[in-house]
Each structure stands twice: as structure tokens, then as C-alpha cells.
Amino acid sequence: MNATLPPTPPVLVGLTDDDSSDRLRLRLHQISLTAVTVGITAWCVTLGSVPAVLSICVAKHVLVAILVMGLGVDAPQKPGQ
């Protein structure tokens, strides 16, 4: 009669991120930077058409930089990844 072995136990997985509040701090920083950028841009729009166009062009680049920061493009790679 053939005896079968029990299945191997499952691999242990981490249930936390182990980065405490770093991700939360980054998201709050992104939200505050975005709000400040939009506020300054809205104020510059009230100054006239030339400042409005210039501020919208600058704000576009700033908001894309905030987005890229949140995506982690510039984040240092951890060893083993």
C-alpha cells in the first residue's frame, strides 16, 4: 500500500509593510503639495492672461513631478529586489 506524505506548509508572508507611517506621510505630503500648487495657480490666474498661462504651464510640470514622486520612480531600490 502506498503512503502519501502530508503537503508542505505554506510559505510565510508578511502581513505589514514594515515602513511604519512612511507611506502615509508621503501621501499627505503629496496632497498638501498639490493643494498649494493649485492654490497658487488659481491666484496667478486672477492677475491676468499672461500670468495665467505661465502659472498653468509651471503647475502642469509641478503636478507631474508630484505624481512621479508618488509612483516611486526616484525611490532607492532595496537590496534583494
C-alpha positions in Angstrom: 0.0 0.0 0.0 1.3 3.5 -0.9 1.7 6.0 1.8 1.5 9.7 0.8 3.3 12.5 2.6 1.4 15.4 4.0 1.6 18.6 2.0 4.3 21.1 2.8 3.3 24.0 4.9 2.6 27.3 3.1 5.2 29.9 2.8 5.1 32.6 5.5 4.1 36.0 4.2 4.4 39.4 5.8 1.2 41.0 6.8 2.5 44.5 7.3 4.5 46.9 5.1 7.3 47.4 7.8 7.6 51.0 6.8 5.5 52.4 9.7 4.0 55.6 8.6 6.3 56.5 5.7 3.7 55.8 3.0 1.0 57.8 4.9 3.5 60.7 5.3 4.3 60.6 1.6 0.6 60.6 0.6 -0.2 63.5 3.0 2.9 65.4 1.6 1.6 64.8 -1.9 -1.9 66.1 -1.1 -0.5 69.2 0.6 1.9 70.0 -2.3 -0.9 69.5 -4.8 -3.2 71.8 -2.8 -0.6 74.5 -2.5 0.2 74.3 -6.3 -3.5 74.5 -7.3 -4.0 77.4 -4.9 -1.0 79.4 -6.1 -2.1 78.7 -9.7 -5.6 79.9 -9.0 -4.3 83.1 -7.5 -2.0 83.7 -10.5 -4.9 83.3 -12.9 -6.6 86.3 -11.3 -3.6 88.5 -12.2 -4.2 88.4 -15.9 -3.8 86.3 -19.0 0.0 86.2 -19.3 0.5 85.2 -15.6 -2.4 82.7 -16.0 -0.7 80.9 -19.0 2.7 80.9 -17.3 1.3 79.6 -14.0 -0.7 76.9 -15.7 2.4 75.7 -17.6 4.5 75.7 -14.4 1.8 74.0 -12.4 1.5 71.2 -15.0 5.1 70.4 -14.6 5.0 70.6 -10.8 1.9 68.3 -10.6 3.6 65.7 -12.9 6.7 65.8 -10.7 4.4 65.2 -7.6 2.8 62.3 -9.4 6.2 60.7 -10.4 7.3 61.1 -6.8 4.3 59.2 -5.6 4.8 56.4 -8.2 8.3 55.8 -6.7 10.4 56.3 -9.8 13.1 58.0 -7.8 12.9 55.7 -4.8 16.1 53.8 -4.0 16.0 50.1 -4.7 16.1 47.8 -1.6 18.7 45.0 -1.7 17.3 41.8 -2.9 14.7 43.2 -5.3 
